[in-house]
Amino acid sequence: MTVQDTVETINIDTAKLKLFTQAGKAIDFNADQLAISGTLTVHDGNDSSANVDNAVYCFIKKDSSFYYKMNLVEMLNTRSYCVQADGQQKKILLSPHKSINPQLMLPQMEKLVASLKEERYRVVEMPAPEGFRKISIINPHHVTCKEYSITFNSVTFKPIEVFIRLSNLDDPLNSKMDKTIFMKYSEKNDLNEATLLSVERIVAKTARGFKAVNGYSGYEVIEIGH
């Protein structure tokens, strides 16, 4: 008798996947416009120095410009300039525009969804508070992303939480080495796009170069590549 290995068939719940992708549109870092704020917690099983605990953050994007802030660190990248401000060191790095993908920390959801069957992910619904739903795509043995979960308002589809578990590329089967990212989103958003995407609110050009202004007065401005 020949014993044949059997491969389990993965059936994708398309209804739940549709909910997942619809909620994910509100946090798509590749969208032309995006404005989110909240708190971020990161636990890296391989590098504890990369851990973050309830850091306050905000992110706003319009076309090729974006502004990002986490605790005392800020970055503003416009068509002309890239401004990086460190509130602890009181320094500002000013350089020409940089080609930066602001989604460095998160896996691209579109690519993940497109390869669900091939990558053997399951789409499941998890318990959630009343008025909300939580949809997860899970493969505990995946070599890069083991879980991507979104908790969202069941009426507006606006996300309130995202949880992601990433494998350590050097030791993907060791769950203790995983990196987890937990983002909580503010349901009300008062981010001012016109103000936050303005270089002039941080630095002003003078005959001798640039100087810090407004709430950044006293910061040292370091010009790079000008």
C-alpha positions as CSV (number, residue, x, y, z in Angstrom):
1,M,0.0,0.0,0.0
2,T,1.3,3.4,-0.9
3,V,0.9,6.1,1.6
4,Q,0.3,9.5,0.0
5,D,0.8,12.8,1.7
6,T,-2.4,14.8,1.7
7,V,-2.5,18.6,1.5
8,E,-5.3,20.3,3.3
9,T,-7.5,22.4,1.1
10,I,-7.8,26.0,2.3
11,N,-11.2,27.5,1.6
12,I,-11.3,31.3,1.8
13,D,-14.4,32.9,3.4
14,T,-14.9,35.6,0.7
15,A,-17.6,37.4,2.7
16,K,-15.3,37.9,5.7
17,L,-12.4,38.8,3.3
18,K,-14.5,41.5,1.8
19,L,-15.1,43.0,5.2
20,F,-11.4,42.8,6.0
21,T,-10.3,44.6,2.8
22,Q,-13.1,47.3,3.1
23,A,-12.0,48.1,6.7
24,G,-8.3,48.1,5.5
25,K,-8.9,50.9,3.0
26,A,-9.1,53.4,5.9
27,I,-5.5,52.5,6.9
28,D,-3.9,52.1,3.5
29,F,-0.5,53.9,3.6
30,N,-0.4,53.7,-0.2
31,A,-3.6,55.7,-0.6
32,D,-3.3,59.2,-2.1
33,Q,-4.8,60.7,1.1
34,L,-4.7,59.4,4.7
35,A,-5.1,60.8,8.2
36,I,-4.8,58.6,11.3
37,S,-3.7,59.0,14.9
38,G,-3.6,56.9,18.0
39,T,-1.1,54.8,20.0
40,L,1.4,52.2,18.9
41,T,2.9,49.3,20.8
42,V,5.7,47.1,19.3
43,H,7.3,44.0,20.9
44,D,10.3,42.6,19.1
45,G,11.3,39.1,20.4
46,N,14.7,39.5,18.7
47,D,15.6,43.0,19.7
48,S,14.1,44.5,22.8
49,S,15.7,47.9,22.0
50,A,13.1,48.2,19.3
51,N,10.2,47.8,21.7
52,V,7.7,50.6,21.9
53,D,5.0,51.0,24.6
54,N,1.8,53.0,23.9
55,A,3.7,55.6,21.8
56,V,1.4,58.5,20.7
57,Y,1.5,58.9,17.0
58,C,-0.1,60.5,14.0
59,F,0.3,60.2,10.3
60,I,-1.1,62.3,7.5
61,K,-0.5,62.0,3.8
62,K,-1.6,63.9,0.7
63,D,-0.3,62.7,-2.7
64,S,3.6,62.6,-2.4
65,S,3.8,64.5,0.8
66,F,3.4,63.0,4.3
67,Y,3.8,64.0,8.0
68,Y,4.6,61.4,10.7
69,K,5.0,61.9,14.4
70,M,5.7,59.4,17.2
71,N,6.3,60.8,20.6
72,L,9.0,63.4,20.2
73,V,10.2,62.4,16.7
74,E,8.7,63.9,13.6
75,M,9.2,63.7,9.9
76,L,7.7,65.9,7.2
77,N,8.4,64.9,3.6
78,T,7.1,67.3,0.9
79,R,7.8,67.7,-2.8
80,S,10.7,70.0,-2.0
81,Y,12.0,69.2,1.5
82,C,12.4,66.4,4.1
83,V,12.3,67.8,7.6
84,Q,13.2,65.5,10.5
85,A,12.8,66.9,14.0
86,D,13.9,65.3,17.3
87,G,12.2,66.9,20.3
88,Q,14.6,65.3,22.7
89,Q,17.9,66.3,21.1
90,K,16.4,69.6,19.9
91,K,17.7,69.1,16.4
92,I,16.2,69.4,12.9
93,L,17.7,67.7,9.9
94,L,16.7,69.5,6.7
95,S,17.4,67.9,3.3
96,P,15.8,67.7,-0.2
97,H,12.7,65.5,-0.7
98,K,13.3,61.8,-0.2
99,S,11.7,58.9,-1.9
100,I,10.4,57.2,1.2
101,N,7.8,54.5,1.5
102,P,6.0,55.4,4.7
103,Q,4.7,51.9,5.2
104,L,8.1,50.4,6.2
105,M,6.8,48.8,9.3
106,L,3.6,47.1,8.0
107,P,3.2,44.4,5.4
108,Q,1.3,45.5,2.3
109,M,-2.2,44.3,2.8
110,E,-3.1,44.2,-0.9
111,K,-0.2,41.7,-1.7
112,L,-1.2,39.7,1.4
113,V,-4.8,39.3,0.3
114,A,-3.8,38.5,-3.3
115,S,-1.8,35.5,-2.2
116,L,-4.0,34.1,0.5
117,K,-4.5,30.6,-1.0
118,E,-1.0,30.2,-2.2
119,E,0.4,31.3,1.2
120,R,-2.2,29.1,3.0
121,Y,-3.8,31.8,5.1
122,R,-7.2,31.4,6.8
123,V,-9.7,34.2,7.1
124,V,-11.5,34.0,10.5
125,E,-13.7,36.2,12.6
126,M,-12.6,36.7,16.2
127,P,-14.6,37.9,19.3
128,A,-15.0,41.7,19.4
129,P,-16.8,44.3,21.5
130,E,-20.4,45.0,20.8
131,G,-20.9,47.1,17.7
132,F,-17.5,46.0,16.3
133,R,-16.1,43.1,14.3
134,K,-12.6,41.6,14.2
135,I,-11.4,39.8,11.0
136,S,-8.1,38.1,10.9
137,I,-6.0,36.4,8.3
138,I,-3.8,33.8,9.9
139,N,-1.0,31.4,9.1
140,P,1.0,30.5,12.2
141,H,3.7,28.9,10.1
142,H,4.3,31.7,7.5
143,V,7.9,32.8,7.1
144,T,7.0,36.6,7.1
145,C,3.6,37.6,8.4
146,K,1.7,35.1,10.7
147,E,-1.3,37.3,11.5
148,Y,-3.0,40.5,10.3
149,S,-6.1,41.4,12.3
150,I,-8.4,44.4,12.0
151,T,-11.1,45.4,14.5
152,F,-13.6,47.9,13.0
153,N,-16.9,49.5,13.5
154,S,-19.5,47.2,12.1
155,V,-21.5,50.1,10.6
156,T,-18.9,52.6,9.4
157,F,-16.1,50.1,8.8
158,K,-13.6,52.5,10.5
159,P,-10.8,50.5,12.2
160,I,-10.1,51.0,15.9
161,E,-7.4,48.4,16.3
162,V,-4.9,46.6,14.1
163,F,-2.7,43.7,15.3
164,I,0.1,42.2,13.2
165,R,2.5,39.3,14.0
166,L,5.7,39.2,11.9
167,S,8.1,36.3,11.8
168,N,11.8,36.7,12.4
169,L,13.4,36.1,9.0
170,D,16.4,34.3,10.5
171,D,14.2,32.0,12.7
172,P,10.6,32.1,11.4
173,L,9.5,28.9,13.2
174,N,10.5,30.3,16.6
175,S,7.4,32.2,17.9
176,K,9.4,33.8,20.7
177,M,11.4,35.7,18.1
178,D,8.2,37.2,16.5
179,K,7.6,40.9,16.2
180,T,4.1,42.1,17.1
181,I,2.6,45.5,16.2
182,F,-0.5,46.7,17.9
183,M,-2.1,50.0,16.7
184,K,-5.0,51.7,18.3
185,Y,-6.8,54.4,16.2
186,S,-8.6,57.4,17.5
187,E,-12.2,57.4,16.3
188,K,-12.3,61.2,16.1
189,N,-9.6,62.8,14.0
190,D,-8.8,66.5,14.2
191,L,-5.5,66.4,12.2
192,N,-5.1,69.7,10.2
193,E,-3.7,68.7,6.8
194,A,-2.8,72.3,5.7
195,T,-0.9,73.0,8.9
196,L,0.9,69.7,9.4
197,L,2.1,69.4,5.8
198,S,3.6,72.9,5.9
199,V,7.5,73.2,6.1
200,E,7.1,76.9,7.1
201,R,5.6,76.0,10.5
202,I,8.9,74.3,11.4
203,V,11.6,76.3,9.6
204,A,11.9,79.6,7.8
205,K,14.4,80.6,5.2
206,T,16.7,83.5,6.0
207,A,19.7,85.2,4.2
208,R,22.0,82.8,6.1
209,G,20.0,79.6,5.6
210,F,17.1,78.1,7.6
211,K,16.1,78.7,11.2
212,A,13.7,77.0,13.5
213,V,10.4,78.8,14.2
214,N,7.2,78.7,16.3
215,G,7.3,75.7,18.7
216,Y,10.7,74.7,17.4
217,S,12.6,77.8,18.4
218,G,15.9,76.9,19.9
219,Y,16.3,73.7,17.8
220,E,19.6,73.4,15.9
221,V,18.9,73.2,12.2
222,I,21.3,71.0,10.2
223,E,21.1,71.3,6.4
224,I,22.1,68.3,4.4
225,G,22.5,68.2,0.6
226,H,21.7,71.9,-0.1
